Amino acid sequence: FFRGVAMVDVEESLEESLERAGPSTHRLHIDGLPSDVSDAELARRFTPFGEVREASVIRGADGACRGFGYVSLHAAPPEVARCIKAYTGTRWRGKRLAVAPASEDYMTRLKREWEEAAEQRRAEEAAAGAAAAAAAAERPAAHDPAATLRL
């Protein structure tokens, strides 16, 4: 209780809402990949937890695995959480894996930021147009001296 108000168990509510959430695509960062792993092997490793939409092992200029990669997994949030928990700390071909939600990739983030900026501009232009129309409606009609002479 906080000043007479019952506190809600936030963690329980979050878990309940995640269970009700439908599947969506989650980008995962996989660290500690073996040097000889392929994109297809990485994808197969994550298929038990959902549909792998993309799997890419990051390679250096020499073509060798740089030790990390990304998997885009289409699954419900509880399945993604189970996947992260199941694979983090496990060994694969002698290497210890670390799995975590990935940051947005550069192009996705850039596109989202451009769309947000365009929406912001549209909203500002609409607000400015509405303010100008309201100001024009409030102004008294201009005095027309020629109209007075015609009488």
N, C-alpha and C positions, 0 to 999 in steps of 0.2 A: 504494500500500500504506500502511496505517496500522497500525502495530504488528503487522505480519505478516498483516493482513486485507486482502484485495483490496477496493478501493472500487468500487462499482457506478456506472456512468454513469447518474445520476438522470434527466437530460434525455432520454436515449434510452429509458429505461424508461417515462417519462411519455408520450412520443410513442407508444410501442407500446401502452400501455394505452388512450390516447385513440382509437387506430385501432380497437381491439377494441370500444370502447364503442358502444352503439347510439345511435340518434337520441333526442334529448330537446329540450325547449323551452328556448331561451336568450333572455333579454331583453337587448336591445342599446340603448344610448343613442346617438343620432345627433345630433351637434352641427354647426352651420354650415348648417342647412337654408335654402334660398331662401325668401323671404317669401311667394311665391305657390304653394308646393307643397301638394298635397292628401294626405289619408290614403291614397287609392287609388294615387297616383303613388309615394308612399313604399313602399307594399307591393310594387308592381310592380318597383321598383328592387332589392329584396332577394330576389325569387323565384328567381333563378338559383342561390341557395345553399341553398334548402330551402323548406319550406312556411311561408308567413307566416301565423301564427295571428291576429296583430293588428298593426296599424300605426296609430300616432296621432301627429299633429303637435300640439304644445302651442301653444295660442293664448291671446292676451291678451284682456282684456275687450272690446276693439274688434274682435276676430275675426281679427286679424293674427297670423301665425306669429311665435312668440317666438324662432325660430332653432334649436329643437331638438325632438326627438321620440323615440319609442320603437318598436321593432319586436320582436315575439315571434316568433322563428324556430325552427321545429322542424327540427333537422338534427343530424347527427353532429358531435361536437366538432371534428374536423379541417376540416369544411366551414365551421363558424362561424369558426374561426381564419383560414381562407382568405378569408372574407368581410371580416373586420375588416382584414386585411392589404391586400386589394384596394381597399377603399373609403377607408381612412384616408389623408388627404392629397389625395384626388382632388377635382377641381372638378365641381360640378353647378350649372348656371345661374349661373356666376360666383362661387359660394361654395365655400370649401374645407371638405370634410367631415372630421369626426373621429368614428370609430366605436369604441366600447368596451363591454365587458360592463356592464350597468346594475346598480345596487343593487336589492334587492328593493323592490317598490312597498310603500307603507305598509300597505295592507290585507292583503297576503300575509304581510308580516313580522309584523303584529299577530296574525293567525290562527295562524301558526307558533309565536309566543311563548306564546299562550294554550294551545295544545296541549301544548307542552313543560312549561309550569307545571302543567297538569292531570296529566300523566304523572308529574311529580316528586311532586305531592301523593299520587297513588295509590301510588307506590313507598314514600313515607315512611309512609303509613297502613298499608300491608302490613307494613313492617318493624316498626312500633310494635306492631301486632297480634301478630306472631310473637314479639316480645320479651316481651310481656305473657303470652302463652300459655306460653312457656318458663319465665318466672319463676313462674307459678302452678303449673306441674308440679314445680318444684324445692322449693316450700314444703312443710314437713311438714304433715300434716293437723292441723287445729285440734282442741284438746282439748275435748270436749263433756261438761261436768259432769253434765248430765241423763242421758247414756248410762251413766255410772258408777253413778248412783243406781238405775237400773232393774235392775241386776244383782242 
